[in-house]
Amino acid sequence: MKRENRIVAYFSMEICLDERVPTYSGGLGILAGDTIRSAANLKIPMVAISLLYRNGYFSQKLDEKGRQTEESLEWVVQDFLVECPERVTVTIEGRDVQVRAWKYKIFSESGFIVPVFLLDTDLPENSEEDRKLTHQLYGGDQRYRLCQEAILGIGGVRMLRALGYHQLTRFHMNEGHSSLLTLELLDESKKKRLSVDITKEDIHSVKSLCVFTTHTPVDAGHDKFPMDLVKQVLGYRSVFDMKDVFCCEGILNMTYLALNLSHYVNGVAKKHGEVTQLMFANYSIHAITNGVHLPSWTSPSFQKLFDQYIPGWRSDNYSLRYALNIARTEIWKSHLKAKEELLQYVKQETNTDLDMDCLTIGFARRSTPYKRADLLLTDLDRLIEIVKKSGKIQIIYAGKAHPQDEEGKQIIQKIFQAIKFLKEKIKIVYLENYDIALGKLMTSGVDVWLNTPKRPLEASGTSGMKSAVNGVPSLSILDGWWVEGCIEGITGWAIGNSSEQVGHDEADDLYDKLENVILPLFYHDRDGFIEVMTHCIALNGSFFNTNRMMHQYVLNAYFL
């Protein structure tokens, strides 16, 4: 497809392109990668922009007490990306910083390509300080972050123009990090009119171009910068004086900037849309529930099974509802192959022998307080009694804490303390360096996927969607996507219910469900357990995918 025919420009602070390319930290970047892959599958005329992180997102090391240290991940850019000859400049603190782009192509099975351009300031023309501006994802101080977001937003639009993308009619901001692109679009609109000042006509024009997806109600996910710093980094712009567009009580809030200059705004699950509407009551908030790119997250054993019984499932994800017609023995055999691969990896990495016949619970998320990785370990004595009464369990954990998240790091240490306490009674392992490869092994190889966020802070969550397509049911708090995906006892199980007050003893609910429902089903009604697995695939796998998600973006946001 010719460049002039590209319509959608997708901006994201992080994009997972390849498991060997560490340009992502977690859910946001993985979702971005899945989004672009489905755009390629559906032949959506898209181009994507992000930053090139030469240091990658860190490699995690855990000592015997679970204390985390971080090391940079070195990778060879030229092994995966092709440098583009085009150059643009972004003025930062009065200096012209040179920016180049590296190209990565995402292909569909039909050969359709979505190009991804990663912006890079590591050029000899720049100062040593400016060369490092695109080195590290989510690193540095507020100034460093704002400089990065200027390169992404302002530099991204300029680079697209330099590359020949002049006919773009939608700019999709995946979270607020890229919302400075609106400033560049305002300047473009002003110049077209040969005007010195930005007018309501310019604002209306930019709003018609922009789509904004917000991904979290957590305050840390909404970047804010003091106006003194904004003026220092960006220089003075007349739009700064337009308080209803740019400034909120002396602070640049990147979320409000995107809200004010987008014609379509959405949360990432129905519940999250409602929560976001309460947070931003003066705006119209829609909801498009996230998904996962099924071919990327389906284990080899289930891919083979689906290829045999549901040909075409990769392009027609809805056809997975026909999994109900697959023999349950085949479902179970495919699961055991995935479980065996995971347990072999655990043995290799930790020298721990886990039992193929034991109910295996998986939990892998970024380690931060609201995700509550330790909720299952609230009452270790009760957990021991449950195992004695209802059957054995073993637990596999994984997840990194952000280098500056001390509480998140303490949660990992708490889990290591529980590992030591329960050593003779319940086997627990914590796997280092949770990444795509390990994510694929875990979401397909455990028997039950656990998710325990503090309501209503789980915007969506996608790990349970990945487990669903592999026939792994979720045991989860009713928040995010699980409000839509949970049919009790059919696709998995809820911890508590959605109407309970915050502070309700959810750990008690978790123990009750494990003791009285899940363990008896797994050990004494295996056919019933496999029936739940099958419905995970047929109901949740067929719906919670990025092909369906992108259809909704096309119909509701892109081509209105």
Sequence and secondary structure as in RCSB ss.txt:
>XXXX:A:sequence
MKRENRIVAYFSMEICLDERVPTYSGGLGILAGDTIRSAANLKIPMVAISLLYRNGYFSQKLDEKGRQTEESLEW
VVQDFLVECPERVTVTIEGRDVQVRAWKYKIFSESGFIVPVFLLDTDLPENSEEDRKLTHQLYGGDQRYRLCQEA
ILGIGGVRMLRALGYHQLTRFHMNEGHSSLLTLELLDESKKKRLSVDITKEDIHSVKSLCVFTTHTPVDAGHDKF
PMDLVKQVLGYRSVFDMKDVFCCEGILNMTYLALNLSHYVNGVAKKHGEVTQLMFANYSIHAITNGVHLPSWTSP
SFQKLFDQYIPGWRSDNYSLRYALNIARTEIWKSHLKAKEELLQYVKQETNTDLDMDCLTIGFARRSTPYKRADL
LLTDLDRLIEIVKKSGKIQIIYAGKAHPQDEEGKQIIQKIFQAIKFLKEKIKIVYLENYDIALGKLMTSGVDVWL
NTPKRPLEASGTSGMKSAVNGVPSLSILDGWWVEGCIEGITGWAIGNSSEQVGHDEADDLYDKLENVILPLFYHD
RDGFIEVMTHCIALNGSFFNTNRMMHQYVLNAYFL
>XXXX:A:secstr
  GGG  EEEEES     TTS    SHHHHHHHHHHHHHHHTT  EEEEEE  TT S EEEE TT  EEEE    
 GGGT EEEEEEEEEEETTEEEEEEEEEEEEE TT  EEEEEEEE   TTS HHHHTTTTSTT S HHHHHHHHH
IIIIIHHHHHHHTT     EEEEESGGGTTHHHHHHHHHHHHTT SS  HHHHHHHHHHEEEE    SGGGS EE
EHHHHHHHH   GGGG TTTS BTTEEEHHHHHHHT SEEEESSHHHHHHHHHHTTTS  EE    B HHHHS H
HHHHHHHHHSTTTTT GGGGGGGGGS HHHHHHHHHHHHHHHHHHHHHHH     TTSEEEEEE    GGG TTG
GGS HHHHHHHHHHH  EEEEEE    TT HHHHHHHHHHHHHHHHTTTTSEEEEESS  HHHHHHHHHHSSEEE
E   TT      HHHHHHHTT  EEEES TTHHHH  BTTTEEEES TTS TTS HHHHHHHHIIIIIHHHHHH 
HHHHHHHHHHIIIIIITTSBHHHHHHHHIIIII  
